[in-house]
């Protein structure tokens, strides 16, 4: 009987270790859906091709306005920890500039993370800004 219980415990442990976490489900390419104040999200600027790519090695890159960006990331439970995210320095004005500024502001330090189906939501550490991405 004890042997069966040990085997069941080992089996459950192996299954839980193999189940995909947030990092596995967020790997891939995403497009910006909306951003900003969680109470009143702003739709992504029209006619602007956006892309945020998370790879399996903890690197990210993309473009959410007019500058390219990249850096590292790590998943810690229901949080994402960004590491040294840098971007090119072209001047962006109007709605595209605001969009890019808000999003890159969220991609600093530690932020909240939720993956539900094909939607990835990243919330700034202070909860004042949200980035909503859809899987491409």
PyMOL commands that set and color helices and strands:
alter all, ss='L'
color gray80, all
select helices_A, chain A and resi 2-18+22-26+94-106
alter helices_A, ss='H'
color red, helices_A
select strands_A, chain A and resi 28-36+42-43+51-54+59-63+68-76+79-87+110-116+119-123+130-135
alter strands_A, ss='S'
color yellow, strands_A
deselect
rebuild
show_as cartoon
